[in-house]
């Protein structure tokens, strides 16, 4: 199973929404190809919008770490802002500490 790391947090809600839509597209592509994937952004987005959950990586870190432990590999979706994302950096480091392969991917054409 793939853990899908991607940037989300931003001071501009429109950028957060765009990031969510992009990661959802990539997640759907993997699922269409019968590749099991967990995306914390796809999973948590509606909890933030509908129930007022915080959307920052630190709030979700305990769940994200458990999911990385359960996954065989990590994909980093290289959306704008991924290099600056502290959450993505922590997810990459956690995966590497567990000896999980980390693959850097762009959006499908």
N, C-alpha and C positions, 0 to 999 in steps of 0.2 A: 504494500500500500504506500502511496505517496502522500507526504505532508507538503502542502503547497504554501510556501512563505511568500508574502507580497506586502508592499507598503499599503497603508490605509490612512492613518491619522494625518490630518492637515487642518490648518486654521480655516480653510475655505471648505464649507460643506459640499460645494459642487465638485471639488476635486475628490473628496472622499467618495461621493456617489459614483463618479467616473471610474475610480479605482475599483470599487465594488463591481460595477458592470463588467469591467475588463477581466477581473479575476473569475467572475462567474462564467464568462465565455470560455476561458481556458479550462475551468473545471468541467463544464459541460462537454467540451471536446474530449477530455480524458474519459469521462463517463460513457460517451458515445462509443468510444473504442474499448469499452469494458475494462478500463483501468481504474481500480479503486483509488480514490483520492479523498483527502480531508483538507478542506480550506477553512481556516479559522475565520476568514473574512466572510465567506459565503455562509458559514454556520452562524456567526454572531451578529451579522448586519441587522437582521430583523429583530433580534433581542434588543439591540440598541434603539432601533426606531420605534418598536411597539411597546417595549416594557421599560425603557429608560436605563438599560444597562450602559455602563461606560464602554466606550469603543476603543480605549487605548490599550496598547500591547501589554503594559504592566498588569492591568486588571485581569487579563486573560492568560497571563504567563503560566500559571499553575496548570491550566487545562492544556495549553499549547505544548508544554513540556511532556505531559503524559501522552499526548497524541504523537509527538515526535518519537517517544519511546516505543510506541506501538507500530510505527511505520518502518518500512524497509529503507526508505530513501527520502530525501528532501529535494523538492524543486523550488528554485527561487525565480519567481516571475519578475523579470527585469522591467517593471513599469517605471515611469518617471518617478524619481524619488527613492528608488530602492537602495541606492548606495548610502543615502543619508538617514535611512530609517533605523532607529535604534532597536525597534522591535525585530526587524528582519535580521539585524546583526546578532542579536541575542539568540534568535532561533538557529541561525547558521552555526554559531559557536556551540550551542547546546548539541546540535546534531553531530558536529565534528567531535565533540567530547565523547559521544556515544559511538563513534566510528561509523556513523551513517553517511553514505555517499550523498554529496550535495551537487546538484546539476543546475546550471544557470540557463534559463530558457526565455525566449521572446514570445510574443503573441503569435498564434497561428495566422497565416495569411488568409 
